[in-house]
């Protein structure tokens, strides 16, 4: 019978208002390969935050995060709220 591998998932709440550089450092230090990032952002002229969930992976060659979507924060204020680590799969 074929075994199905299910990834382990760990939710990690980040400190309030973490910036992209700090997120890069956290991911590099914790050796995470793939993850879901929960973030919020807004332009300076907006009053309300927009909440997003983005998939990303660690790019060890460039020591930075590679985002699945090519979103760009531009003039937005961005805060990274939490991540879900998508760890190694385990057998069912």
N, C-alpha and C positions, 0 to 999 in steps of 0.2 A: 504494500500500500504506500502511496506517495505521502511523504511528510510535508506538512505546511509549516513554513517558518513565519512566526508572528513577531514583529519588532516589539521590544520592550519600550514603553513610553513613560518618561518621568517629567512631571510638570515642575518647573522651577520659577518661582516668583522672583523678579529682579527688584533691586532697590528703586525707589521712586525717582523718576527722571533720568534714568541711565542714558547716556549718549552713545552714538555709534562706535566711537573709539573704545569706550569702556566695554561695550558688547563684544567687539573684536577681541579685546584682551581676555574677557571672561571665557569666550568660546575656545580661544587658543590654549588657555591654561587648563581647561577642563577636557580638552581633547575630544570635543564633540564633532561628529562628521555631518550629521543631518539633523535638522530641527525645524520646528514651526515657531515663528516669532509673533508674539502678540504686541502690537504697538498702537500708538495714537499719534495723530498729527493734525496740524491746522496751519493755515496761512495767518500772517500777522493781522490781517483785516477781518478774520473770522472770529466769532465768539465761541462757537462750539467745536469740540474735538471730533474728528472722524476716527473710528476704531477699525483697525485692519488686522488680518491674520495673513502672514506671508511665509512661504516655504523658502528655506535657504540651506546652504551647505558651506562648510569651511573649505576655503581654497588655500591649501598649505603652500603651494608654490608662490603665491602672492601675499600670504599672511593676511588675508582679508575674507570677508563673507561674500559669497556669490549668491545673489537672490534669484529665485526661479522666475519671477516677473521683473521686467526692467522698469520698475517704478523708481522715480527720482524725487526726493523730497524738496528740491529747489529752495524756495523761500519759506517752506513750512517749518514749524517747530515740531520736532519729532521726539517722542519718548518711548523707549522700549520697556514694556511692562512685564513680560514673562516669556519663557520659552518652554516648549515641550521637546525634550531630547528624544530622538528616535534612535535607540541603541541597537545593538546587535540582535538579530532574530534568535528565537529559541524554538525548539521543536515542540509540536503539540502532541 
